[in-house]
């Protein structure tokens, strides 16, 4: 799957579109090739970029795997989410029923040695086309892209419907959990976790990619939306911003007084004049106004206020209440296109882009981190 961009905050100049980047997925021979959707879309998930029904399957499998591999330790939903993010982008673009059945089915290319998807070895069919629809060659199947023969050994009927199906989110997630656990790995140990992922796909690049997503999901689930020990003006700013969760994004919308209708038009075509809400810098301007701090309107100009925290210092240098910036060239404020407010634990509150609402995201949910600024 190739990367693409989506319009974001009214940032540097009206002529410069703000974007949210999606990193390219690592190609593997079993990867499905006709998926749609992007990490970070508003798709109803309570974790960034994960549909609720898929997240439920991951959570249930992380608990249920103890029934099938009692010796397994350290399995958590974030590990399964990291695998599924690379294998199928959480089945985004497909329908997932309440029972977890996915349609249309997610199928990898025919493993006929043609080189498509990186495959140069012939894998003859093992399931008579039952799961992969191909009676001649194998295809990887389902959101976790199992080969039929492998799933036959590790798959389980997780939803109790009497059928073990790699195209069912629950069955596939539990099968993946069992496969990763092996005979009883301790997945709390980073070395054993890496080994489990390598067994899943013999590629060091794949291991690194999956680990990066696991760590993002770990960050996103740690203290999201909490004020923690914030006091004084910092607490005022965070409370004001968090109170706007769910307010729609409006291109050019929002100011020191609150939400407002915006302007026309975003690079993606949103007419902010029809939406009463905030863009990214409108939200930050409003929240800091509650602490009697007057910020400029544009994200690039806000980067020049207070004490600048360079990207090279890392996210660990940020404190709750700091502004968080994203830019095409991290060392040049003029290229800043997005801003949020740091909450702590790797999280920020922000208005991401047209079509989304004000929400809490991981700082790592965007790739061009450009440091921060300490105002308070």
C-alpha positions as CSV (number, residue, x, y, z in Angstrom):
1,X,0.0,0.0,0.0
2,X,1.4,3.3,-0.9
3,X,1.4,6.4,1.3
4,X,-0.9,9.3,0.8
5,X,-1.8,12.6,2.4
6,X,-4.8,14.3,3.8
7,X,-5.6,17.9,4.4
8,X,-5.1,19.2,7.9
9,X,-4.9,22.5,9.9
10,X,-4.9,25.9,8.5
11,X,-1.2,26.3,9.2
12,X,1.6,28.1,7.5
13,X,0.0,30.0,4.6
14,X,-3.3,29.6,2.9
15,X,-1.4,28.3,-0.2
16,X,0.4,25.6,1.8
17,X,-1.8,22.6,2.5
18,X,-1.4,20.9,5.9
19,X,-1.1,17.2,5.8
20,X,-1.1,14.0,7.9
21,X,1.3,11.5,6.6
22,X,0.9,7.7,6.5
23,X,4.1,5.7,6.2
24,X,4.3,3.1,3.5
25,X,3.6,-0.5,4.6
26,X,6.4,-3.0,4.2
27,X,5.6,-5.4,1.4
28,X,5.4,-9.1,2.1
29,X,4.4,-12.0,-0.1
30,X,1.2,-12.6,1.8
31,X,0.1,-9.0,2.1
32,X,-3.3,-8.1,0.7
33,X,-3.0,-5.7,-2.2
34,X,-6.4,-4.1,-2.6
35,X,-7.2,-2.4,0.7
36,X,-8.4,1.1,1.3
37,X,-8.3,3.5,4.3
38,X,-5.7,5.4,6.2
39,X,-4.3,5.3,9.7
40,X,-5.7,8.1,11.7
41,X,-9.1,8.4,9.9
42,X,-12.2,8.9,12.1
43,X,-13.5,5.3,11.8
44,X,-15.1,5.0,15.2
45,X,-12.3,3.3,17.0
46,X,-11.4,4.0,20.7
47,X,-7.7,3.5,19.7
48,X,-6.2,5.6,17.0
49,X,-7.0,4.3,13.5
50,X,-8.6,1.0,14.7
51,X,-12.3,0.2,14.1
52,X,-14.1,-0.7,17.3
53,X,-15.0,-4.2,16.1
54,X,-11.5,-5.1,15.2
55,X,-10.1,-3.6,18.5
56,X,-12.6,-5.8,20.3
57,X,-11.3,-8.9,18.5
58,X,-7.7,-8.0,19.5
59,X,-8.6,-7.4,23.1
60,X,-10.6,-10.6,23.4
61,X,-7.8,-12.6,21.8
62,X,-5.2,-11.1,24.1
63,X,-7.2,-12.5,27.0
64,X,-8.5,-15.7,25.4
65,X,-5.0,-16.9,24.3
66,X,-4.4,-18.1,27.9
67,X,-7.0,-20.8,27.2
68,X,-5.2,-22.2,24.2
69,X,-1.6,-21.4,25.2
70,X,-1.6,-21.4,29.0
71,X,2.2,-20.8,29.2
72,X,2.1,-17.6,27.1
73,X,2.9,-14.4,29.0
74,X,2.7,-10.8,28.0
75,X,0.2,-11.0,25.2
76,X,-1.6,-7.7,24.8
77,X,-3.9,-6.2,22.2
78,X,-1.3,-3.7,21.0
79,X,0.9,-6.6,19.7
80,X,-2.0,-8.0,17.6
81,X,-2.9,-4.5,16.4
82,X,0.7,-4.0,15.3
83,X,0.6,-7.2,13.2
84,X,-2.9,-6.4,11.8
85,X,-1.9,-2.9,10.9
86,X,0.8,-4.1,8.6
87,X,-1.1,-7.2,7.2
88,X,-4.5,-5.6,6.4
89,X,-4.7,-2.1,7.9
90,X,-7.3,-3.4,10.4
91,X,-9.6,-4.5,7.5
92,X,-10.4,-0.9,6.8
93,X,-12.4,-0.7,3.6
94,X,-14.1,-4.0,4.3
95,X,-17.3,-4.7,6.2
96,X,-17.0,-6.3,9.6
97,X,-20.3,-7.8,11.0
98,X,-21.2,-7.9,14.7
99,X,-20.2,-11.6,14.6
100,X,-16.8,-10.5,13.3
101,X,-17.2,-11.8,9.7
102,X,-15.3,-9.8,7.2
103,X,-16.5,-9.1,3.6
104,X,-15.3,-9.0,1.0
105,X,-12.6,-11.5,2.1
106,X,-9.1,-10.2,2.4
107,X,-6.9,-12.2,0.0
108,X,-3.2,-12.0,-0.8
109,X,-1.8,-12.6,-4.4
110,X,-1.6,-16.1,-5.7
111,X,1.7,-17.6,-4.5
112,X,2.6,-19.0,-7.9
113,X,6.2,-17.8,-8.0
114,X,5.4,-14.9,-10.4
115,X,7.1,-12.3,-8.2
116,X,3.9,-10.4,-7.4
117,X,4.1,-9.2,-3.8
118,X,7.7,-10.4,-3.6
119,X,6.8,-14.1,-3.9
120,X,9.2,-16.2,-6.0
121,X,8.4,-19.6,-4.6
122,X,5.4,-21.7,-5.7
123,X,3.0,-22.7,-2.9
124,X,0.5,-25.3,-4.2
125,X,-3.0,-25.1,-2.8
126,X,-3.7,-26.9,0.5
127,X,-7.4,-26.1,1.2
128,X,-9.1,-26.9,-2.1
129,X,-9.9,-23.2,-2.4
130,X,-12.1,-23.2,0.7
131,X,-10.6,-20.2,2.3
132,X,-8.6,-18.5,-0.4
133,X,-10.9,-19.2,-3.4
134,X,-7.9,-20.7,-5.4
135,X,-7.8,-24.5,-6.0
136,X,-4.4,-24.3,-7.6
137,X,-2.2,-22.0,-5.5
138,X,-2.1,-20.8,-1.9
139,X,-3.1,-17.2,-1.0
140,X,-2.8,-15.5,2.4
141,X,-6.2,-15.0,3.9
142,X,-7.9,-12.8,6.4
143,X,-6.9,-9.7,8.4
144,X,-3.8,-11.5,9.7
145,X,-2.9,-12.9,6.3
146,X,-2.5,-16.6,7.3
147,X,-1.6,-19.2,4.8
148,X,-4.5,-21.7,4.9
149,X,-2.2,-24.5,6.1
150,X,-0.8,-22.4,8.9
151,X,-4.2,-21.3,10.0
152,X,-5.4,-24.9,10.1
153,X,-2.8,-25.5,12.8
154,X,-3.3,-22.4,14.9
155,X,-6.9,-21.2,14.2
156,X,-9.6,-21.4,16.9
157,X,-13.3,-20.8,17.0
158,X,-13.1,-17.7,19.2
159,X,-16.7,-16.5,18.8
160,X,-18.4,-19.8,19.5
161,X,-20.3,-20.1,16.2
162,X,-19.0,-23.6,15.6
163,X,-16.8,-22.5,12.6
164,X,-13.1,-21.7,12.6
165,X,-12.6,-19.1,9.9
166,X,-9.6,-17.0,9.0
167,X,-12.0,-14.4,7.6
168,X,-13.6,-13.9,11.0
169,X,-11.9,-11.2,13.1
170,X,-12.2,-13.1,16.4
171,X,-11.0,-16.4,15.0
172,X,-8.1,-14.8,13.1
173,X,-7.0,-12.7,16.1
174,X,-6.9,-15.7,18.4
175,X,-5.1,-17.7,15.8
176,X,-2.5,-14.9,15.5
177,X,-2.1,-14.7,19.3
178,X,-1.6,-18.4,19.5
179,X,1.0,-18.4,16.7
180,X,2.9,-15.5,18.3
181,X,2.9,-17.2,21.7
182,X,4.4,-20.3,20.2
183,X,4.9,-22.9,23.0
184,X,4.9,-20.3,25.7
185,X,6.9,-17.1,24.9
186,X,7.2,-14.2,27.4
187,X,6.2,-11.3,25.1
188,X,6.9,-8.8,27.8
189,X,10.5,-9.4,26.9
190,X,11.5,-7.3,23.9
191,X,13.8,-9.9,22.6
192,X,11.2,-12.7,22.6
193,X,8.7,-10.3,21.1
194,X,11.0,-9.5,18.3
195,X,11.6,-13.3,17.7
196,X,7.9,-13.9,17.6
197,X,7.4,-11.3,15.0
198,X,10.3,-12.6,13.0
199,X,8.7,-16.1,13.0
200,X,5.5,-14.5,11.7
201,X,7.5,-13.0,8.8
202,X,11.2,-13.6,8.3
203,X,12.1,-10.0,7.6
204,X,14.0,-7.6,9.9
205,X,12.3,-4.7,8.2
206,X,9.0,-6.3,9.0
207,X,9.9,-6.7,12.6
208,X,10.9,-3.1,12.9
209,X,7.7,-1.9,11.2
210,X,5.5,-4.0,13.4
211,X,7.3,-2.9,16.6
212,X,6.9,0.7,15.7
213,X,3.2,0.3,15.5
214,X,3.0,-1.7,18.7
215,X,4.9,1.1,20.5
216,X,2.5,3.7,19.0
217,X,-0.5,1.8,20.3
218,X,1.2,1.5,23.7
219,X,1.7,5.2,23.8
220,X,-1.9,5.9,22.7
221,X,-3.4,3.7,25.4
222,X,-1.3,5.2,28.2
223,X,-3.2,7.9,30.0
224,X,-5.0,9.4,27.0
225,X,-7.1,12.4,27.9
226,X,-6.1,12.6,31.6
227,X,-5.1,15.8,33.3
228,X,-2.7,13.9,35.6
229,X,-1.0,16.2,38.1
230,X,-1.4,19.4,36.1
231,X,-2.1,22.5,38.1
232,X,-2.6,26.2,37.7
233,X,-2.5,27.7,34.2
234,X,-1.4,24.4,32.6
235,X,-4.5,22.7,34.0
236,X,-6.7,25.5,32.8
237,X,-5.3,25.2,29.2
238,X,-5.6,21.4,29.2
239,X,-9.1,21.4,30.6
240,X,-10.3,24.0,28.0
241,X,-8.9,22.0,25.2
242,X,-10.2,18.6,26.4
243,X,-13.6,20.1,26.9
244,X,-13.7,20.5,23.1
245,X,-13.3,16.8,22.3
246,X,-15.9,15.8,19.7
247,X,-16.2,19.4,18.2
248,X,-15.8,19.1,14.4
249,X,-12.8,20.3,12.5
250,X,-13.5,23.5,10.6
251,X,-10.9,24.9,8.1
252,X,-10.0,28.3,9.5
253,X,-12.4,27.9,12.4
254,X,-12.0,28.9,16.0
255,X,-10.4,31.8,17.8
256,X,-9.7,33.0,21.3
257,X,-13.4,33.3,22.0
258,X,-14.3,29.7,21.0
259,X,-15.4,27.7,18.1
260,X,-16.6,29.5,14.9
261,X,-17.3,29.0,11.3
262,X,-14.2,28.9,9.1
263,X,-13.3,29.8,5.6
264,X,-13.1,28.3,2.1
265,X,-11.5,26.0,1.3
266,X,-9.1,23.3,2.5
267,X,-6.9,21.5,0.0
268,X,-9.3,18.5,0.4
269,X,-12.2,20.7,-0.4
270,X,-13.8,21.4,3.0
271,X,-15.7,24.7,3.1
272,X,-15.1,25.8,6.6
273,X,-17.9,28.3,6.3
274,X,-20.3,25.4,6.7
275,X,-18.8,24.0,9.9
276,X,-18.8,25.5,13.3
277,X,-15.7,24.2,15.0
278,X,-11.9,24.5,15.3
279,X,-8.9,24.0,13.2
280,X,-5.6,23.1,15.0
281,X,-4.3,26.6,15.7
282,X,-7.8,27.9,16.4
283,X,-8.1,25.3,19.2
284,X,-4.7,26.1,20.7
285,X,-5.5,29.9,20.5
286,X,-8.8,29.3,22.4
287,X,-7.3,27.0,25.1
288,X,-4.4,29.4,25.9
289,X,-6.8,32.4,26.0
290,X,-8.5,30.7,29.0
291,X,-5.1,31.2,30.8
292,X,-4.9,34.8,29.6
293,X,-2.2,34.0,27.0
294,X,-2.7,35.6,23.6
295,X,-1.4,33.4,20.8
296,X,-1.1,34.3,17.1
297,X,-3.6,32.7,14.8
298,X,-1.4,30.5,12.6
299,X,0.5,27.4,13.8
300,X,3.8,28.7,12.2
301,X,3.6,31.9,14.1
302,X,2.7,30.1,17.4
303,X,6.0,28.3,17.0
304,X,7.8,31.6,17.7
305,X,6.1,32.1,21.1
306,X,7.7,31.0,24.3
307,X,10.7,28.8,24.6
308,X,11.2,26.6,21.6
309,X,11.9,22.9,22.2
310,X,13.8,21.4,19.2
311,X,12.7,18.1,17.6
312,X,16.2,16.8,18.3
313,X,15.4,16.8,22.0
314,X,12.7,14.2,21.5
315,X,9.2,13.9,22.8
316,X,10.6,13.2,26.3
317,X,11.6,16.9,26.5
318,X,7.9,18.0,26.4
319,X,5.8,18.8,29.5
320,X,2.0,18.9,29.8
321,X,0.8,22.2,28.4
322,X,3.5,22.6,25.8
323,X,2.6,23.2,22.2
324,X,3.5,20.3,19.8
325,X,4.4,21.1,16.2
326,X,4.7,19.3,12.9
327,X,6.6,20.7,9.9
328,X,8.1,19.9,6.6
329,X,11.5,21.1,7.9
330,X,11.6,20.7,11.7
331,X,14.2,23.4,12.2
332,X,12.2,26.1,10.2
333,X,9.2,27.6,11.9
334,X,7.9,28.9,8.6
335,X,7.2,25.3,7.5
336,X,5.1,24.4,10.5
337,X,1.7,23.1,9.4
338,X,0.1,21.5,12.5
339,X,-0.1,22.2,16.2
340,X,-1.5,20.4,19.2
341,X,-1.2,20.6,23.0
342,X,0.8,18.0,24.9
343,X,-1.0,16.1,27.6
344,X,1.8,13.8,28.8
345,X,2.4,10.1,28.3
346,X,3.1,10.7,24.6
347,X,-0.4,12.1,24.0
348,X,-1.7,15.4,22.6
349,X,-5.1,17.0,22.2
350,X,-5.6,18.4,18.7
351,X,-8.0,19.2,15.8
352,X,-6.4,16.8,13.2
353,X,-7.9,17.7,9.8
354,X,-11.2,18.2,7.8
355,X,-13.6,15.4,8.4
356,X,-12.4,14.6,12.0
357,X,-13.3,16.0,15.4
358,X,-11.1,17.4,18.2
359,X,-9.5,14.4,19.9
360,X,-6.6,12.9,21.7
361,X,-3.9,11.4,19.5
362,X,-0.4,10.0,20.0
363,X,2.3,12.5,19.3
364,X,3.7,9.8,17.0
365,X,0.5,9.6,15.0
366,X,2.1,12.1,12.6
367,X,5.6,11.5,11.2
368,X,7.0,15.0,10.8
369,X,7.4,16.0,14.5
370,X,9.0,19.4,14.7
371,X,9.4,19.9,18.5
372,X,7.4,22.1,20.8
373,X,7.2,25.4,22.6
374,X,6.8,26.0,26.3
375,X,4.4,28.9,26.9
376,X,3.6,28.5,30.6
